[in-house]
């Protein structure tokens, strides 16, 4: 990390936190420019590639945004160290799930703290990403029905909106769409690795 030092000096910590919270393009662009090279170097040096590094960086920003929005962010040193540390945790988690270079990274993984509260959030993010990926592959009708049931819309109203003759049709459609979605997710290699990890 010494070769690729990272330092966010242009903005104060408060400005960065506000910038992430408000999705300020100037702040986000600056964070990317200053911190992404170090994240990319770490990911590429540990079995990943450029695309992996971009994904990891994006996940780190999403988690930072969530923690800032929920006022649960805990920055002990600086934002760059926080985000870099988050990216490392995410990449190690992905490696663990993929079982890539297991022996080579075992020592690195064991050296990481298992008590980090970000671990559960990272797990949640990976699960959400899998859900989104396959939800978008469903047909439009399935997506609409599931969206409405997720929003706890009454079956009677869903039937009216979708032009179904009865609530029973809604229930059957919801069941079939949900089953299809679950099968798609469970068949995904990333899901299998995630559950094994």
C-alpha positions as CSV (number, residue, x, y, z in Angstrom):
1,X,0.0,0.0,0.0
2,X,3.0,2.3,0.5
3,X,3.6,2.3,-3.3
4,X,0.0,3.3,-3.9
5,X,-0.6,5.8,-1.1
6,X,-4.0,7.2,-0.9
7,X,-5.0,10.5,0.6
8,X,-8.2,12.4,0.3
9,X,-7.0,16.0,1.1
10,X,-9.1,18.2,-1.1
11,X,-12.3,17.7,1.0
12,X,-12.7,17.5,4.8
13,X,-14.2,14.3,6.3
14,X,-17.4,16.1,6.8
15,X,-17.6,17.3,3.2
16,X,-16.9,13.8,2.0
17,X,-19.6,12.3,4.2
18,X,-22.1,14.9,3.0
19,X,-21.0,14.4,-0.6
20,X,-21.5,10.6,-0.5
21,X,-24.8,11.1,1.3
22,X,-26.0,13.6,-1.4
23,X,-24.4,11.7,-4.2
24,X,-22.4,14.7,-5.1
25,X,-20.6,14.0,-8.4
26,X,-17.6,16.2,-7.6
27,X,-16.9,14.4,-4.3
28,X,-17.6,10.9,-5.8
29,X,-15.4,11.6,-8.7
30,X,-12.6,12.8,-6.4
31,X,-13.0,9.7,-4.2
32,X,-12.8,7.5,-7.3
33,X,-9.7,9.3,-8.6
34,X,-7.9,9.2,-5.3
35,X,-8.8,5.8,-3.9
36,X,-9.7,3.5,-6.8
37,X,-6.1,3.0,-8.0
38,X,-5.1,1.5,-4.6
39,X,-8.2,-0.7,-4.5
40,X,-7.5,-1.9,-8.1
41,X,-3.9,-2.6,-7.1
42,X,-5.0,-4.7,-4.1
43,X,-7.7,-6.6,-6.1
44,X,-5.4,-7.3,-9.1
45,X,-2.6,-8.4,-6.7
46,X,-4.9,-10.8,-5.0
47,X,-6.3,-12.8,-7.9
48,X,-8.7,-10.3,-9.5
49,X,-8.9,-8.2,-12.6
50,X,-9.9,-4.6,-13.5
51,X,-13.6,-5.5,-13.7
52,X,-13.5,-7.1,-10.2
53,X,-11.8,-4.0,-8.9
54,X,-14.6,-1.8,-10.3
55,X,-17.3,-4.0,-8.8
56,X,-15.5,-4.0,-5.4
57,X,-15.1,-0.3,-5.4
58,X,-18.8,0.2,-6.3
59,X,-19.9,-2.2,-3.5
60,X,-17.7,-0.2,-1.1
61,X,-19.3,3.1,-2.1
62,X,-22.8,1.5,-1.8
63,X,-22.0,0.3,1.8
64,X,-20.5,3.6,2.7
65,X,-23.7,5.4,1.5
66,X,-25.9,3.0,3.5
67,X,-23.9,3.4,6.6
68,X,-23.8,7.2,6.2
69,X,-27.6,7.3,5.6
70,X,-28.2,5.2,8.7
71,X,-25.7,7.3,10.8
72,X,-23.9,4.0,11.5
73,X,-20.6,4.9,9.9
74,X,-17.5,4.6,12.2
75,X,-14.4,6.2,10.7
76,X,-11.4,5.8,13.1
77,X,-8.8,7.4,10.9
78,X,-9.7,8.8,7.5
79,X,-12.3,8.2,4.8
80,X,-9.7,6.8,2.4
81,X,-8.5,4.2,5.0
82,X,-12.1,3.4,5.8
83,X,-13.1,2.8,2.1
84,X,-9.9,0.9,1.3
85,X,-10.4,-1.3,4.3
86,X,-14.0,-1.9,3.2
87,X,-12.9,-2.8,-0.3
88,X,-10.3,-5.3,1.1
89,X,-13.0,-7.0,3.2
90,X,-15.4,-7.2,0.2
91,X,-12.7,-8.7,-2.0
92,X,-11.6,-11.3,0.6
93,X,-15.2,-12.2,1.0
94,X,-15.6,-12.7,-2.7
95,X,-12.5,-14.8,-2.9
96,X,-13.7,-16.9,0.0
97,X,-17.0,-17.5,-1.8
98,X,-15.4,-18.3,-5.1
99,X,-12.7,-20.5,-3.5
100,X,-10.1,-18.9,-5.8
101,X,-6.5,-19.4,-4.7
102,X,-7.8,-20.8,-1.4
103,X,-4.4,-21.8,0.0
104,X,-2.7,-18.6,-1.1
105,X,-5.2,-16.3,0.6
106,X,-6.0,-18.4,3.7
107,X,-3.4,-16.5,5.7
108,X,-4.8,-13.1,4.6
109,X,-8.3,-14.1,5.5
110,X,-7.3,-15.5,8.9
111,X,-5.6,-12.2,9.7
112,X,-8.7,-10.2,9.1
113,X,-11.0,-9.5,12.1
114,X,-14.1,-11.7,12.2
115,X,-15.8,-9.2,14.5
116,X,-16.1,-6.5,11.9
117,X,-19.7,-5.2,11.9
118,X,-19.3,-4.6,8.1
119,X,-19.1,-8.3,7.4
120,X,-22.9,-8.9,7.7
121,X,-23.6,-5.8,5.6
122,X,-21.2,-7.2,2.9
123,X,-23.0,-10.5,3.0
124,X,-26.3,-8.7,2.6
125,X,-25.0,-6.7,-0.3
126,X,-23.8,-9.9,-2.1
127,X,-27.2,-11.5,-1.6
128,X,-29.1,-8.4,-2.8
129,X,-26.9,-8.3,-5.9
130,X,-27.8,-11.9,-6.8
131,X,-31.4,-11.2,-6.2
132,X,-31.4,-8.1,-8.5
133,X,-29.5,-9.9,-11.2
134,X,-32.1,-12.7,-11.5
135,X,-35.1,-10.6,-10.8
136,X,-34.3,-8.5,-13.9
137,X,-34.3,-11.7,-16.0
138,X,-37.9,-12.5,-15.1
139,X,-40.6,-11.7,-17.5
140,X,-42.3,-8.2,-17.2
141,X,-45.5,-9.7,-15.8
142,X,-43.7,-11.7,-13.1
143,X,-41.6,-8.6,-12.1
144,X,-44.8,-6.5,-11.8
145,X,-46.7,-9.1,-9.7
146,X,-43.7,-9.7,-7.4
147,X,-43.1,-5.9,-7.0
148,X,-46.7,-5.3,-5.9
149,X,-46.7,-8.3,-3.5
150,X,-43.3,-7.1,-2.0
151,X,-45.1,-3.7,-1.4
152,X,-47.9,-5.6,0.4
153,X,-50.5,-4.5,-2.1
154,X,-53.8,-6.4,-1.5
155,X,-54.3,-9.3,-4.0
156,X,-57.7,-7.8,-5.0
157,X,-55.9,-4.6,-6.2
158,X,-53.1,-6.5,-7.9
159,X,-55.8,-8.5,-9.8
160,X,-57.5,-5.3,-10.9
161,X,-54.2,-3.7,-12.0
162,X,-53.0,-6.8,-13.9
163,X,-56.4,-7.6,-15.4
164,X,-56.8,-10.9,-13.6
165,X,-60.2,-12.4,-13.0
166,X,-59.6,-13.3,-9.4
167,X,-57.2,-13.2,-6.4
168,X,-56.6,-16.9,-6.8
169,X,-54.9,-16.1,-10.1
170,X,-52.7,-13.6,-8.4
171,X,-51.7,-16.1,-5.7
172,X,-50.8,-18.7,-8.3
173,X,-48.9,-16.3,-10.4
174,X,-47.0,-15.0,-7.4
175,X,-46.1,-18.6,-6.4
176,X,-44.9,-19.6,-9.9
177,X,-42.9,-16.4,-10.3
178,X,-41.3,-16.7,-6.9
179,X,-40.4,-20.4,-7.6
180,X,-38.8,-19.4,-10.9
181,X,-36.8,-16.7,-9.3
182,X,-35.6,-19.0,-6.5
183,X,-34.5,-21.7,-9.0
184,X,-32.6,-19.1,-11.1
185,X,-30.8,-17.8,-8.0
186,X,-30.0,-21.3,-6.7
187,X,-28.6,-22.3,-10.1
188,X,-26.2,-19.4,-10.2
189,X,-22.6,-20.5,-9.5
190,X,-22.0,-17.4,-7.4
191,X,-24.9,-18.4,-5.1
192,X,-23.4,-21.9,-4.7
193,X,-20.0,-20.4,-3.8
194,X,-21.7,-17.8,-1.5
195,X,-23.5,-20.5,0.5
196,X,-20.3,-22.6,0.7
197,X,-18.3,-19.7,1.9
